[in-house]
Amino acid sequence: MSKNLNIMLAGFGGQGILFAGKIIAQAGMIDGREISWLPSYGPEMRGGTANCSVCLSDEPIGSPLVTAPDALIAMNLPSYERFIADVVPGGVVIVDSTMVGTCTMRGDIEYYTVPATQLAEDNGLKGLANVILVGKLLAATGFATRESCEKAIDKSVPAKHADLAEPNKRALAIGQAWTASEC
C-alpha cells in the first residue's frame, strides 16, 4: 500500500466517475496519505465526457494532473481508447467490459475486465458499476484498506442519501471479489 499511485478514472458524465475518484481519494486520506483529486468534465455534463485524476502518495504531491497513470479505470470505449496509450508499462487497467466490449490489449500492462454495469444490475445495484470497479482496483493494487474504503464511502455519500452507503459497500465487495478477466 505504500506505493505511490497516479490513477485516471474515465467515462461518460453520469457514470459516477467523480464519485469513484472521491472514494479513492478519501480512503487515501483516511490512511494518512497525501492525496489529490482533480475532476474534469465536458460542458455537456451528463452524457458528455468525464474523467478524474487521483494521486496517492507518501510524499507531497507536486501536481494533481495525471498524464501517465499507473492505473486506469475505463467505463466506456471512448475513454479506454483515449487513455490506454498513456498508462505506464507495468500499470493496471480495469475496464467495464459491459460498456467497453472488446478492447485491444497491450502486453506490458495488467488487465482486469469486469462486467461492472451488468453485475450492478444483476445484484440490484443499478448505477453502482463505478464502485464495483473501485473494488477491483482495491483488489488489484491495494491502494488502501477495505476498512478505509468503507469509511470513505460513509464520508462520500451525502447525509440525505445515507441509505445508499450499504449498497455502495456491497458494490465495493463485489468488485473486490471479481476474479474472471478476459478482454
N, C-alpha and C positions, 0 to 999 in steps of 0.2 A: 504494500500500500504506500510505501514511501516514494515510489516512482512518480516523477512529475508527469502530468498528462495534459496535453492540449487536445481538446475534444471539439469536434464540429457536429452539430445536430442540424439536419436539414429536411425540409418537406414543404408542403403547402400550408398556407395560413389556415388555422382551424384544426390542425392535426395535433396541437399541443406541444409543438417544438419548444417554445419558450418556457412552458411549464416544466417540461422534462429537464431542460437545462437548469432551471431553478432548483429542482430536486437535487441534481448532481452537485451544484454549487453549494447549496445549503448543507448537504451531507459532508462535503469537504470542510466547510466552516465548523460544523459540529465536531469533526475530527481534529480541529485545531490547525488546519492547513491554510495557506494563503490561497485565495480564490479570486477569479474574475469571471463575470457573466456579462456577455455583450450580445444583446439581441439585435437582429437585423431583419427587416421585412419590407416587402414591396408596398407601394402606396395603396394597392387594392385590398390589402389585409386578407380576410377570409377568402381562400381560393387562390390567392397570389403566392408568391414565394416567401418562405420564412426560414431563417437559419439562426443559429445561436452558437457563439463561441464560448467555451468554458475552459478555464485554465485552473488546474490544481497543482500546487507546488509547495515545497517545504521552505522555499526562499521567496523574497519579494518578487512580484511579477512585473517585468519591465513594460510589457504591452499586452492588453487584453485581446488583441487581434490574433486569430489563429489562421495562419496561411499554410502551415504544414502540419496538419493534425496527426496525432498519434492514434486517435480513434475517430471513426466516423459512424454516425447513425444516420442512415438514409431511409426516409419514409416514402419516397416516390422515385420513379425513374429519372425525371429531370434533375433531381438533387443528386442522385447517385452519379449520373453522367457528369454533372458539374464539378463534383468534389473528389471523385475516385483517384484522379491523377495526382492530387495534392497530398494524399496520405503517405506518410514516411514509410520507407521499407521497414518491415518488421511491425508495422502498425496493425490495428484491429478495425475491421469493417463489419458493422451489424446492419443488416438490410431487412426491411419489412417485405418479405417475399410475396405477400398478398398484393401489394401495391407496385412493387418494382418488377416482378416477373423474372424472366431470365436476364442475368447480367453477365457481362464479360469479367472474368476474374484475372487478377494479377497474381503472379506466382510468388511475390515477395511480401505478401501480407496475409494475415489470418482472417478468414471469412466466417461469419455466422449469419445464416439466413433463418429468419423467424417469421412464420406467417402471422404476424402480430395482430393485424386487423381481423383476420379470421379467428384467431384464438380469443380475442377480446369478445367478438360476437358470440362464439360458441360457449363462453363462460359467463354470459350475461354482463359483460363489462364493456359494452359498446362505447367507443370514444377513448378507451384507455390503452390502445396499441402503443402509444408513446411510452407509457410507464412499463409495459411489458418489455420494450426494447431497452429501457434503462436497467431493468432487472438482468437482461442478458449482458449488458455492458458491465454490470457489477460482477456477474459470474466470470466474465472473460478477463477482466482487468483487476478486480479487487480494488477499485478506486476509493472505496470506503467500506465500512462495515454494514451489514444488513440492518443492525440496530440504528445506525446513523441515518441510513436511507429512510427507515420508517419514521424516525423523528423528523427528518426533513420533509416528509410527506405531511406530517401533522402541522409543521410550521408553514408549509406552502399552500395547503388547502385553506381557502378563506373561511373564517368562522361561520358565515352564513351558509356554507356548504360542508360543515363538519361531518355530515353523514357520508360524504364521499371519501373520507380518509381510509376507511376499511376496504372499500373496493379498490382503491389505489394500491393498498398494501397487498391485496390478493393479486393484482396485476403484476406487481414487482416480483412476487414469489413465482408466478407462472413463468415470467421471463428468465428468472434465475435458474429455474429447473429445466428449461428447454434444452434438449440435447441434440436433436437432429439438425443437420446443417448441409444443405446442398443448394447449388445455385443454378 
